[in-house]
Amino acid sequence: MLHVTEEVSRCLLCADAPCGKKAARAIRALRFENLWTARELLAELTDAEITAAEQSCIHYDCPIRIRELKNAVLQDAAPQENKGELPSLELNFCDMVCENPFFLASSAICTNYEMVARALETGWAGVFYKTICKQEIREVSPRFDAVRKEGTPFVGFRNMEQLSENPYTMDFDILHRLKVNYPTKRIIASIMGQTEEEWIELAKMAEEAGCDAVELNFSCPQMHLTGLGSDIGQSDELILFYTSFVRDAVKIPVIPKMTPNVMSMSTPALACFYGGASGISAINTIKSITMSHDAEVSCKKTISGYSGKAVKPIALRMIYEMTGNPILHKAGIEKHMDISGIGGIETWRDALDFIQLGCRNVQVCTAVMQYGYRIIDDLILGLQHYMQERGIVELKKLVGEELKNIVLPSDLDRETMVLPKINREKCIGCGRCSISCADGGHQAIAFGEDRKPHIIGQKCVGCHLCRLVCPTGAIGMAKRMPKKN
């Protein structure tokens, strides 16, 4: 029995894949949870095409089992109906009409004209260009590291990069050319100053270059000079002052970028609001230390920024601290201030989570570094198909729709429970559920010589650890019922 997610995760996602465009595109769609496109492409693949694709696969271990993937994906799929044109993803963010909510985050993925132009042509709606400053930037080598788990490329990413190494006048010329050549895309300058005068000068240069907005980097966690980056983002007073200075100096939208290295995002966000910010970008990377010896710099380790899929729950919590704040929530509804969500976005489902918590824009960085600009295809198509299935024609209908479902732990239902339910057809008898329940749960799963797990109802508390560790998805949920006294 082939496990689709496991098999797809083995794919190397090759450049110019030898297996052919259609097979490669179908697998990539599956990897990024765009099941609709994957089904369509797999259904079109002929036996001859599949044979040729499997024979040409250059996987270092064994070829990807495309034929079995096709059978598994299409086996239980209902016939696809042509539901007409897919809905638009156009959304207004900080008074800017954006063709979709997907932007490049200010980072290594957007450091020159050619990179950004290529990204915009693939479908990204805009860019927060790599942060521009007047200081001389000299980077270390190596400067990246990854946290891996059970064969995954990486679940977390360590980044030691600081700001743009280009002369600041060169970067503003790049931004000007980008806006001239891509007038319908949104070009946003990210800046960082050391003094009030520098913040104002750089913001004015961004406006003169034709940028649609300016982002204020209050959040870079690894600046080699004090008083920059996250040093500002951890001071409500400095946030308020610098936001106000820039807001009074330019007419384009002003968007502070916030650090997660604070106890709560609500108060710093209020400082942005009272300083006149048009929006907020959040979150930047989390201060961290990784201990990989192959990523050392001169046998030394240091604090630097952590990003990737692992930080997404933290980012969502901080987004909620802003969008759930009564003052900021009202500001968002009345279009005084919008939120751009960042942190662990790889798939359209990830982006949807941020949008449903109130973001009108999302930024992607680490996933692009890992997989390339091409992921925009499945970000767009996945979100469009999801909207179409729900009968939603405007993306703004999804903005903030889950806010009502976020409650305090004290407000949760503690009088009922849901028992796990085992699907015998999917269960392969590995016993992972029984190990976790015995050593990390309530000893509520019996596992005998028949290699079949059995739930012991009298002991089970409905924690669902078993469901989370099951490698085949064989454990689901039964109906909710009152707890027994």
N, C-alpha and C positions, 0 to 999 in steps of 0.2 A: 504494500500500500504506500503510494507516494504522498509525502507531505509537501504541499505546494510551497508554503512559505520557506521551509527548509531547503527545498531544491532550488528555488529562485535565489536564495541568499548565497548559494554556491557560485552563481554566475559571476564572472569577472567583470561584466559590463565593459567589454573591450572597446577600444577605439577602432572605428572602421571594422566592426565585428566580422570575422571570417564566416560566421554562420549565416550571414545575409541580413539585409535590412529588416525584413518582415519578422523573422524569428527573433532577432535582437530587440526590436522595438516591442514585441509582445512580452518578452521576458522583463524588459525594463518597466513596462506598464504594470506588470504584476508586482515587481519589486517596490514600486512606489504607489501601490494600492489603487491603481486605476484599472479596476476589474473590467469596466465596460469596454475600454479600448483593447485590453488584452483578449477578451472573449471574441471580439470582432476580428482581430488579426489571427488568432489561433484557428478560428473557424475557416478562414481563408487558406490556411497552409495546407498544401496537398501532401500526400504521402511521400512523393518524390522530393519535395522541398524539405520536408522534415528529415528524411534520410540524408540528404546532402548537408543539411545544417548540422546534424549530429556528427557526421563524418569529418566536418571541417572545424569542429569545436576544438579550441586549443587549451582547454582547462588542464591544469597541471596534474590532476588526479584522474578523473574520468569525465567523459563528456556530459553536458547537461542533458537530462532525459526529456527532450522536447515533446516526443510523442506521448509519453505518460503525463506530462504537464497538460497537454491539450485534452487528453481524455479526462483527467481529474477536474479541470476547470469547466469543461463543457458538460460533464456528466449530469450534474444537478442543476444546470443553468436553464432557466425558462427561455424559450425563443425570444430573441431581442426584437422589440418593435421599433419601427422608425417613428419617433415622437416629434419629428420636425426639427427645426433649428434650435441649437443649444442657446441657453440664455446668456445675455451679456454679463460680464463681470465688472462693468464700469462702476466706479465708486468715487464719491467726492471725499477728499482728504485735505484738511486745512485749506479749504476753498480752491483746491486744485482738482480738476476732473482727471481721474486716472483710468486708463483702459482696463486695468485689472489691479488687484491689491498687492501684487508681488514686486518687490524692489530688492536690489542688491544692497546689502548692508555695508557701511563704511569699513573697509578692511583690505586685505591683500587681493581680493577678487576684483577690485576696481581701482587700479593704480595708474592707468594710462589710457589714452584715447582708443587704441585698438581693442583693448579688452572690453571696455564699456560699449563700444560700438557693436562688437560681436554679440554681446549679451542683449542689447536692445533689439538687434535684428532677429534674435531667436524668440523674442516675445516678452521679455521683462518690461514692465511698464515704466520703470524709472530706476534711479541710482542715488544712493547716498554715497558720494564719492569719498575716497580715502581722506582722512582728516588732514587738512592743510594747516601749517604753522609757519612761524618765522624762525624757529630754532633749527639748528643743524641736527639732523637725525642720522645716527649711525647705528645700524642694527647688528645683532649678534648672530653667530652661526655655530651649530644649528639653532633654530628658534621655534621649531614645532615638536610636539610630542603627542602621543595618543595613549588613552586608557582602553585596553581591549578586554573582551570577555568571550570565552568559548568560541574562538574562531571568528568573531565579528571583526571587521576592519578597524573600527573603533567606536566606542559608545561615548567617549569624552575626548576632548581635544585641547591641548595646551598650546597657547600662542604667545610668543614673546615679542611680536611685532609692535612697533609704536605707531608713528605717523608717517605721512608721505615723505619720502627722501628727495622728491623733486623740489627745485626752487619754487617758492610759492607763486611767483609770477607765471611760471610755466603751467602750473596746475590750473590757474584761473583761465589761461589761454585755452587749455584742453576743455574746460567746462564750457567756455564760450563756443568753441567749435562744435561740441556735442549738441548744444542747444540749437545752433544754426542748422546743423545737418539732421537733427531729429527733433523737430519742433513740437511734435505731439507727445513726446516722451517727457517725463518729469526729471529734471536735472537738479539735484540738491547738493550744495557744497557743505561739507562738514569741516568745521574750523575749531582751532584751539589757540587762545591767546594767553599771554603771561600777565598782561596788564589790561586795564580798562581800555587804554588807547589801542592796543593790539587787537582786542576783540572787536572794537568798532571798525578799525581799519580793514580787517579781514572780511567782516560782514559787508561793508560797503563795496569791497572789491568783488564779492560774490554777486551782489546786486547789479553792479556795473557789467559783470560778465554775462548777465542775462539768466542767472540761475533762478529757478522757480521758488526756492526756499533756501534757508540756511540752517544747518544743524549745529548746535553748540555741544562740543564733546566735553561733558563734565564727568567722564567715566572711564577713560583708559586706565587700566590697573597697573601698568608697568612703566610709567614715565621715569626717566632717569633723573629728572629734576623735580624738586618738591614744588608744591603750589600749583600743579597741573593735573589734568585728568580727574581721577577719582578723588583726589584731595579736595577739589571743588565740589564734586557731587555729594560729599559727606558733610558739607557745610551749608545749611539752609540759608544762611546769610549771604554767602558768596553766590549761591544759585540765584537768589533774588536779585542781587546787585548786578551780576553779569547779564542775566536775562533782561533786566530793565534797561541796561546800557545799550544792548544791541537792539532791543525792541524800539527804543527812541531814535535809533540811528538809521534804520532801514524800513522800507514799506513791505518787503516780501515776508512771507511767513517765517517765524522763528521757532525752532523745534529743539529744545534741550534733549541731550541723550544722557540717560540716567544710569548710575552705577547700582548694581545689586548689593554692594558691600555696605549696606545699612541695615538697621533693625527693621525698619518699615519704610515702604515707598510712599505712603500717604503724605507725610509731612514735607519731604523734598518736592513732591509733585505739587503740593499747594504753594510752595515757594515759586515754582515755575508759573503757576496760574496767576498768582498775584504780581509776578514780574511781567505779565503780559504775553506769555508764550502762546503760540498758535496751536501747538501740539507738543507731544512728548514721545521720544523714542525710548523703549525699554524692553529688555535689559541688555547692558553690555556684559562683558565676561566677568566671571566670579574669580576673586583672588584665590590662588591655589598653589600647591607644590606637587609636582610629579617627581618620582625618584628613578626614572629610567636612566641607566648609565650610558646608553647610546645616544641620549639627547643632552648630555652635559655640555656646558660651555667652560672649557679650561678646568675640567674636573670640579666645577661648581654647580650648585643648584640654587634657584631663587624663586621668589613669589611671582606668579604671572597669571594671565587670564585663562579661564577654563570655560569651554563652550561645548556644543554638540548636543545630541539627543538627551544626554543625562541631565542637562540643566533645564529642560522644558518645564517640569512641574514647578520648579522654583520661579521661573519666569511667569508662569500662569498665576501663581500666588501673588506675585508683585503687580501683575496687570490688574488682578481683582482688587488689590488694595487701592488702586487708583480709580478704576471704573465703578467700584462699589462704594467709594467715598461720596457722600451726598452732595457735597459742593462740586466735586469734579464730575460726578455723574450728570448733574444738571448742566454743567458747562458743556459736556459732550453732546447732550440732547439739544441744547440751544446753539450748538455749532460754535462755541467760543474756544473749545480746545479738543483736539482729537488725539488718539493714541495709536502709535505704530508699534506693533508687537515684534519682539525679537527673542530668540532663544530656543534652539533645538528643532527648528522647523525643517523637516525633510520631505514630508508628503502633504497632499492637500488636506488630509485629515488633521494633521498638526496645525496647519494654517486655520482650518475651520475652528479649532478649539480657541485660538486667539480671537478670531472674529466673533464667536459666540459669547466671549467675555467682554466684548465692547470695542475691540480694535477695528479701525477702518482701513488699516494698512498693515502689511507684514514685511519684515526684512529677513533675508536668508544670507548666511555666510558659510558656515562650516560644511553644510551639505553640498554647496557649490564647490568648495575646495576638494571635497571627497569625490564627487560625481560629475562635476562640470555644469555649465549653464544649461545643458540639455534637459535637466529635470523640470524646467519651466513647462514643458509639454504636458506632463502628467499633473503638475500643480493646477494648470488651467483646466484641462479636460476633466480631471477628477472632480473638481469643484463644480464645473458646469453640469456634469452628469448627475451629481448629487442634487443640485438645485432642480434639475429637470424631473428627477424621480419624485421630489417633494412638491412639484408644481409651483416652485418659487421662480419668479421672473426678474426680481431685482435683488442684488446682493445685499443691499442695505437692510432687507428684511431679516437677515441673519445676524446683524450686528447687535450684540448684547442679549440675544434671546435666552441664553443660559444663566444670566445674572440672577434671575428669580429662583433658580435651583441651588444656589450656593448659600449654605446656612452654617451656623456655628455648630460645633460638636454637641453642644448642649441641646440643640434643637432636633437632633436625629432621633428616629424611631428606635427605641430600645426595648419595645414590648413584643416585637415579632422577630422572626428569623426565616432564613431561606436555606434549606438543606441542599447539598450538592447532589447531582443526579448523573449517574454514569451511563454513557452510551456504549453498550457492549460491542457494537460493530466497529467502533473506532478504537476501543481499548486494545492495546497490543500486549498487555500484561507485563510492563516493565517494572512496575512497583514503585515508581518515583513518588506517587501520591502517598503510599503507605509509609515510606521513609520519612517524608517531610511531616506527615501527621504524627508519627510516633515520636520524632525528635524535636519538632518545632510546633506541634499543635496539641491535640487532645486525645491521642491514641484511639481515634474513632474509625479507623479503617483496618479491617481484617484482610490479610493477604496470605493465602495458603498455598498448598502444593498445586492447585489448579491454576495458579498465577492469575487469579481474578480478584480484584479488590471488591470489598463489600462494606458499605457504610453501616456503622453501628449507631443507629439512631439515638439511643439513650445517651451516648457520649458526645455526639456531634453537636457543636455550638454554632455551626454555620459560618465559620471564619473564612472558608474558601481558599485556604492556602493550597489545598490539593488541586483545585481548578487552575491556579496560577502556575503550578510546576508541571502539570501534565503536558508532555511534549507533543501529543497528537490532538489536543482539543477535545478529548473524549469526555471531559467532565463539564457539565452545564449546571443550570440552576432549576430547582423545582419551584413550586408555588410558595409564596410567602404565607406563613402561618403564625398564630399566636405562640409565644413561648410557653412551655409547660412549667407550672409552678413547682 
